Amino acid sequence: MKKTIISAILLSLTGCSGQQNNAYTKDNEISLKAQNDDNKEHAFPFTQQYSKWKGTPYLYGGSTRSGIDCSAFVQSVFLEAQQLILPRTTKAQSQLGSKVALENLQSGDLVFFKTSAKERHVGIYIDNEKFMHASTSKGVIISRLDNPYWMSVFWQARRIKSSD
């Protein structure tokens, strides 16, 4: 019994937020339309992967199209789109690359959120204030980074290069 409780506690401290985003509105989910040719070209490998994962349900600890969590989604997209092997957990991913200011985000940058005192969430910036992620309530979707909820829990952004 103690082993089960300890395992449950450890699982809750890694990976993605298990809390539902009650601030979700229809505006959070948007259509995927690149508005800038430069961004469109750089974003293409990521948006192509989004098309494959769109609507996949959220599953804490999941890593398949049957169910996936945020860090596994990021890991899978980077492997498929960039042939980069990223760590499995949000915590480990948040230590990669270099920090990037919000105003300097580029397609492929990782965006991190503190959704509670101990919970973290990660997504991939696409362009024009949009990022794709595995939402605990909606599965794999695209959301607006400038949404008040996401802005209120924004933690950091990081840029990963193939040499990292």
N, C-alpha and C positions, 0 to 999 in steps of 0.2 A: 504494500500500500504506500509506504514512504517513497519507494522507488518511482511509483506512478506519479505521485504528487510532485516530486522533484523534477521528473521528466517533463511534466506539464508546465511547470514554472520555467524551466530552461527553454522550452519551445516558445513560450510567450515572449521571451526576451530577444529572440532572433527573428529574422525574416521581416514580414510586413505587418502593418497594423491589422489587428483583428477587429477593430471597432468600425462600425458602420458610419459613413459620413451622412449625418442627418441633415446637413446643409445642402445636399445635392438638389439641384434644380435641373430642369430640362435644358437650360442654357449651358450646363456643364458638358453635355454631350453635343458635339458639333459634327458637321460633315467635313470630310477631308478634302480641302481644296487649296492647292499651293497657289499663292498670289504673287510670288516673286520667282523669276526664272532661276536666279542663282541659288536661292534656297531650295527650289524645287529639285534641282539636279543633285544637290548634296543630301536632301531629305529622301530622295527616291528609294534607296535601299531600305530605309526605315519604314516608309509608308507602304512599300511592297510587303514587308513583313507584317505590318498592321493588318493589311487586307487578309492575310492568312489566319491571324489570331483574333480578329474582330468578333466580339460576342462570346468568346471562350469564358466560361464561368470562373469566378474566383474560388480557389480552394487553397486554404492555408497549407503550405508544405507541398502543394501540387506543382507539377512541372510538365504536364502534357496538355493536349488540346481538350482533354476531358475536364480539366480544372488546373488552374495555375495561380501562383501568388505573384506579387509585384517583383520580387527580386529574381525569381525564376524566369519571369517574362523578359526582364531586362537581359538576363544571362542568355536566354535562347535567341532573342533578337540580335544581340551583338555577335553571337556565334554564327548565325545564319546570314546576317547582312554584312558583317565586317571580318568574319573569321577570327574573332578575338574571343579568348576564353576568359570570362570574368568570374569572380568568386560567386558563390551561391547566395550569400546573405546580404541584406541591405547594409548592415554594419560594415562588412568587408568592402562592399562596393563604394561606400561613402569615404573610404580612405584612398581610393585610386585617383590617379591623375592630378590635376591642379584645379584649385577653386576658380570659379568664373563669376563675375558680377552679373546680376539679372539683365542689365542693359546690354551685355555682351554675349548673350546666349546664341549658340549656333546649333543647327540640326545635329543630333547625336549626343548633345551634352546630357548628362544625367541630372535630374532635378530631384532633390530630397526634401522631405517634409517630416516635421515632428508632429504627429497626430495625437500624441498624448505624452505624458512625462517619460514613458519608457518605449513607446511605439514609434517606429519609423516607417516611411513609405518612399518608394522610388518610382520614377517614370523617365521617359526619354523625350527630350524636347524635340519638336519637329520644326516649327517655324511660326511666325506671327502669333505668338502668345499661346501656342497649342502644344500639348504634350500627350503622349500615349502611355497608358499604364493599365495595370490590372486592379480595377476598383473593387473594394470589398463588397460593394452593393450592386454593381452593374457589370462586373467582369471586365474584359479588355475593351477599353473605350478610349476616345480622345476627349480631353477636357481642356478648358481654358485656364491658363496659368494666372491670368488676371482676375479670375473669379474670386470674390471676397473670401470664401472659405480657404482656397488654396493659398492665397496671399497671406492669410492670417497664420497658416501653419508652415509656410515656406521656411526651410532651414538653410540649404546651400545648393549650389550647382557645381558640377565638376566636369571637366573635359578630359576625356581619355584618348590617348593616342596609341597607335599600334605598338609603340616602343615601351609603353608603361607596364 
